[in-house]
Amino acid sequence: MDETATAAPGTDTASMRDEDRNESGPGPEFGPWLAQASILIVDDEPGMRNFLSRTLGPRCKRLEEAADSTEASRKLDEHHFDVVILDNIMPGKSGVEWLTEQREIGFFADAILMTAYADLDTAIKALRAGAVDFVLKPFRSNQILNAVARCLDRMRLRRENYVLRHELRSTSDHVLLRDKLIGYSPEIQDLRETIARVAPLPTSILISGESGTGKEVTARSIHALSDRADKPFVPVNCAAIPTDMIEAELFGHLKGAFTGANHARDGLFLHAQGGTLFLDEIGELPLATQSKLLRAIEDRRIRPVGSEREAPVDLRFIFATNADLEAEVEAGNFRADLFYRINVMQMHMPPLRDRGDDVLELAGLFMNKLSKQLGMPPVVMDGAVRAGLTRYNWPGNVRELRNLIERSLILGRFPPEFRDDAAHSPDSTETETLDELERRHIMTMLHKTGGNRNEAARRLGVSRKTIDRKCASWNGPQE
């Protein structure tokens, strides 16, 4: 019998079938990622392909077979695979030779080499070719399943670490509100409803709004409610990446593709595989990169720098900008075809000044979180401070509010310009209108209840909707 036909000597065909039956189903012992994996089997022996297919097929999301290196190369051009299981001894060229060749033109998977000859020379060549693991024939199904599980765990950790490092590098703010939208203003309520409608759809989304209004928070909310919630969410600040590096950061590169490229690296597109890619400040992309981005969006394929092969990607795109992209198109700074391609569904983030007393709820959240982080006691937000916060125009939006709360915690008090003492002085009641008196009374009750509108409404003997309506009218855009 030849090498692959004796894939599991000591285990006859009947016992192989028994083992497969006993281990059917994904099984927690091989990790949660196997059920989501895409695997390619490359082996010229039908018996081995059949054995691996019966072992892996019921447990993974996608399984493809190739009988030779030519067919394997074609399948790599057509689909993305997480793991390639490769026989070393094949007609024409060995598995190590084929893998070395593929690495040079772009190989975007982890490779497991199967071999019957575990000599040191083969092991060294396999590692140099980029194989991350190899199994010695004969082997049982749990051995190959464990090898695949190790590959998937290593891949997941590598991608998570890369994305986390990228986030730490690209953001200077500690975002406290990254997982939810805060507030009950009509604008935020409408935004939540829109998010719930578009999240399950594959549609690309453009989020517009001033800087600091929470565009990334909205993007994360869309991802969390989508069918990709268990896959990566990769945020990219296009304005923070140097122009000469942005293509390599987004699409990746091969070893030696440019000066300093000492090893191959996957780009952010591949690290977001299966999940959501959030491109913030899209208007800051150079025109040359805009052209390549348009092709990637339309074809769902990317070409890493220095690669001869395109890599298929499965992504949901969310874009964000604080610029007027239509004006940028007219000025020749943004491609018209890209604008019309990404502007399928546009969501506008309301500025903080238009969100009523959401500012008080946000201020309370920041005060609670930051006081614990800094180890300082919270600063009291009395009626004068609360009135000052709602009166202020907030040109820097939520980010400016967060910085104000941190500064106030450090100083132990709010700046004088954020204290509206005149509105709460005893003399002011002499000329107060009925509407002003009503407003002061409700705001005082909200202060006593810590901003809890339900409790304030109960104590005042009115409905929650009345409180919401009054607050919205007092703190609307006219102020």
N, C-alpha and C positions, 0 to 999 in steps of 0.2 A: 504494500500500500504506500502511496506517496505521502508527502508531508502533511498536506491539508486534509487528506482523507482520514488520516490517523489523528484528527484533532483532539480526540479524547480517548486514546487507547487505555485500556483498563476500565473504560465505560462503553459498553456496547450500545447499539442503537436504541434498544428497548429501555435501557437505564437512562439514556439521554432524554427520552420522551417522558419517563417518570419524573426526572429532575425538573424538566420544563413545566410539567403539570403542577408539581409541588411549589414552584416559585412563580406561578403565573400572577399577573397583576403587578403594578408598580412597586408596592412594598416599601414601607418606611425605612427598611434597613439599607436601602441604596440611596437615600436622600430624596428631598422633594423636587429636585431639579431635573431628574431623569424624565419625568412625564412631560416636560416642556422642551426636551432636547431634540435636535435634528442631527441624525447620524448617517454617515456614508460608510459602507463596507466595500473594501477593495480587495478582491481575492479571485484568482482564476479557477479555483476549485468549487464546483457547485455544491458539494456536500458541506463545506465549511460555511459558504454563504447561507445555505439553508439552516444550518445549526444556529448561526448568529442571528438570522432573521427571526427564528422561532424564540430565541432567548430575549432579544431586544425589542422586536416589533411590538408586542403587547404593552411594553413598558414606556416607550418613548413617543413623542409627538409625530415625528417623521423619520422614515427609514428608507434609504436608497441603496441599491447595489450596483457595483461595477465589476465586470469580469476582467478588465485589463486597465492599464494606466491611461490609454487613450480615452476610454469611456469615462474614467474617473475625472480626467481633466475637463471633459465636456460638462459633466455634472457640476463640477466646482464653478464653472463659468455661469451656469444657469441658476444655482441655488446657493444659499448660505447654509453651511453645516457647522455645528458646534464641535463635533468630534468626528475624525476620520479614523477608522480601524483598518489597518493596512498590513497585508501579508508581505513579508520581505522577499520570498522566493517566488518570482513570477516570470513568465516568458518575456523576452525583450530586455527589460531593465528591472533591476531589483527595486524593492520598496524604498530603500534608503536613497538610491539614485533618483528615483522619481520624486521623492519628498524634497531632496536637495534642489532639484530643478524647479519645483513648485514654489519653494521659498524665495527663489530669485525673481520670480515674476509676480508674486503675491499669493500667499497662502494664509487664509484667515480663519483657521480652525486649530484645535489641538489634535495631535496625531498619536495614536497608540500602535506600536509596531508588534506584529505577531511573528515569532521566529521559533524554529526548532533547534537553533544553534546559539546557545547563550555564551559565546566566547567574548573576550574583552574587546577585541577589534570591532565586532559587530555592535556592541554596546556603545563604544566611543563614536563610531560613525553615525549611529542612530541619534545620539545626543547632539552631535554637530549638525545633523540635518534638521534638527528641531523637534524630534519626537519627545513627548513629555513622559511617556511610559512605554513599557513593552512587556508582553506576556509570553511565557515560554510554553510551547506546545509539548505535550498535550495539556489542556486546561479544561476546567469545568465552567459551567455557566456563571456561577457566583464569582469566579475569578475575573472574568471579563466585565461583569456587572460592577464589581468593586473598582476596577480600573477606570471604567467610564465615570462612575460616581466621583472618583478622585479628580478626574479631569474637570468635571462640571463644577465641583466645589472650588477648585483652584481658579477656574475662569471667573466664577462669581466674585470671589474675594479680590482678584486682580482688578476687575472692573469697578467694584465698589470702592476700593482704595484709590483708584485713579480718579473716579468722579468726586470723591470726598476731597482729595488733594486739589483738584481743579476748583471746587467750590471755595475752599479756604483761600486759594490763591487769587480768585477773581472777585471776591467780595470783601469789603472793608467793614460792613455793618453786621452786627449780630442780629439776625432776624428772629424776633420773638413770635411773629404771627405767620410762620411759614405754612401752617397746616389748616388754617381756617380764616374765614372772613368774620370780622367783628362788627357788630352794630345792628340796629333795627330801623334805620332810616328807610324811607320808601325806595331810595336809590339802591341801597344794598339789598333790600328784599327783592327788587326786580332783577338785580344781578344774580342772586342765588337761583331764582327761577330759570333764568337763561342758562346758567351753568348746568342745572339739572337736565335741561332739554338737549344741550349740545354734547354733554360729556359722553353718552353712549355711542355717539356717531363717530365715524372716522374722519370727519371733515377737518381740514386745517383751519385754524383760528388766528385772527389778528387782534391783539389786545392793545388798545391805544389809551393814552392818558398821561397826565403830567408825571414827572419824576416823583417817586415816593408815594404813589397812590395805591400800591399793592398789586401790581401786575403779575409778579411772580406768585403771590399768594393765590390769585385767581387761577393761574396756570396749574399750580399744584392741586387746587381743588378739582379742576377739570380732570386731571390725571387720576386722582383718587377715586372719582366716581365713574371712571371708564373701565372697560374690560381689560385694560392694560395696567391696572393698579398694582399688580404683583410683579410688574417688570420695572426696569429703571426709569427714573425721571432725571434727565440730565439738563441742567440749566447752563446756558452759555451766554456770557456778556460779551457781545461782539465788539463793544467799544474798548474792552479791557485787554484784548489780544493784539500784540504788535502786528502791523500790516504784513510784514514779511514772514510771519509764522502762522497766520490764521488758516491758510489752506491745509498745512500739515496738522494743525490742532484739530480741525474739523474732520478731515478725511483720512488722517494717518499718513505714514510714510514707511518705505522699506529702508533697510540698512544701506548706507552709502548714497541715499537719494540726494543729499546735499551735504555741505561741509558741517560736521558736527553730528550727523546722523549715524552714530556708532552702532545702533541696533534698530531693528524694526519696531514700530509702535502703532497700535490701533488708534484711530482717531475717535473723537467724541460721537460721531455717527455710529460707529460699530459698538462703542460702549453703551449706547442707548438702544441697541438691537432689541426689537420686540416691544419697546416701551415708548416714551414720549421725549422728544427733543425740543427744548424750549430755547428759542433764539431771541434773546433780549437785545434791545437797541439795534434792531435789524437795519435801521437806516444808516448805521455807521459802517456797514460792510463796504469794502472797496468794490468798484465796478467789476473788476476782473473776477472777484470771488462771487459776486452776485450772479454772473453768468453760469458758473459751475454749480451754484446752489440751485438755480432754476432747473438745470438738467437733473440734478439729484432728486428734486421734488417730483418732477414729471416722470422720470424713469425708475425711481426708487433704486438707483444704482450709483455707486461712487467709485472713483479711481484714486487710490492713495498715491501720494507723490512718489514717483519712481516706479510705479507698478505698471505692468503690461496687462493686468487683468482687472476688470471691474468687479466690485463686491456688491452683491444684492443686499439691500437693507429693508427691514420691515419696521417702519416708524410712524408715529403720529406727530405732526408738526404743530407747534404753537409758537407764534411770533408776537413780539411786543415792540412798541416804539413810543417815544414821547414827542416825536417829530411829526410834522404834517407831511406824510409821504406823498400826497398828491402834489403839494407845492415842490417837494424834492424832485418828483418826476418832471414837472414843468421846468425846473431849473437845470435838469440834466444830471442830477446827482444820484438818481435812483432809476433803475431800469423799469420802464412801463410794463413790459411783459411779466417781470417778477412781481410787481405790485398787483397786477390783476390776478396773478396766480395765487398769491397768498391772501388776498382780500376776499375770500369766499364768505366768511362769517366774521364780522367785526364786532367787538365788544368794547365799550368805552368805560373806563374807570372814572367815577366821579371824584372831583377834588374834595379834600377834607372839609373845606369851607361850605360845601353844598350838602353835607351829610348830617346837618342838625346836631343833636347832642350825642352823636356817636363819638365825638371827641372826648366826652366825659367818660364813656365806657372804655375807650382806648387808653385814656390817661390813667384810669384806675388799674387796668391790666398791666401797663408798663410800670406803674408805681409798685405794684405787688411783686412783679418778676425782678425788676432791677434792684429793688431794696434787698431782696434775698441774695442776688448775685454780688452786690457791692458790700453786703453785710452792714447796711445802714438802716436806721429806722425810717419808715415812710414819712413823707412830709404831708402835713394836713392840707387837704384841699377844701377850704371853707367856701362859703357862698360867694365871697368876693373873688376868689381864685377861679371858681367854677364859672362865674359870669365872665371873667376875663378870658378864660379859655374858649368859651363859646363865641365871644365877640371877635377874637383875633382872626385874621384872614388866612393864615397858614399857607404861605407860598411854597414851603417845603413839604407840605402835606404830612403824612404819617411819620416819615423819617424825621422831620423837624420836631414833631411832638415827642417822639422817643428821645431825641437829643435833649429837649427841654427838660423832660422828667429826670434824665440822668444828671444834668447840670444842677437841677434843683435839689436832688438828693445829696450831691457832693457839697453844695453850699448850705444845705439845711433850710432853705426857704425858696419860694418862687420869686423871680425878678419882679420889681415894682410894676413894670408895664403889664404884667399879667394879673394884677389885682384891681378889680373894678370896684374899689371901695365906695366911690361916689354913688353907685347904684344901690348900695346897701346902707347908706348913712341915714340916721333918723330924720334929718331935715328933708330928705327926698320924698318922704311919705306925704308931706303937706300938699304937694302938687301932683301926686301920683294919680293917674287915671285908673278906672276900674280894670282895664286890660293889663296895665302894668302891675297893679296889686295882685291880680290873678296869677300873672306870670311869676312874681316874686314868691307867692305862697306855694305854687307847685314846685318851683325850683328848690325852695327850702325843704319841702317834703322829700324831694328826690335826693337832696343832700343827706337828710336824716336817715334815709333807707339805703344809703350807699349806691344810689343809682338804680335800685331795683324798682322798675316801673310797675310791676304787678303789686308789690307791697304798697307803693305810694298811692296807686289807684284805690286799693282797699281802704287805706286810712282816710283818703279824701272822699270816699263814697262815690267815685265815678268809675267808668269803665276804662280798661287798659287802652282801648282804641282812642278814647278822648285824650288821654295823656300823650299818645303817639301823635295825634293830629295837632295838638297844641304845640308840642315841641317842634314838630316839622314846620309849623307856620312861624314860630318865633326865630328859628335858626335856619331859615331857607336861604336861597341865593340872594334875596334882596338885602340881607345883612352883610 
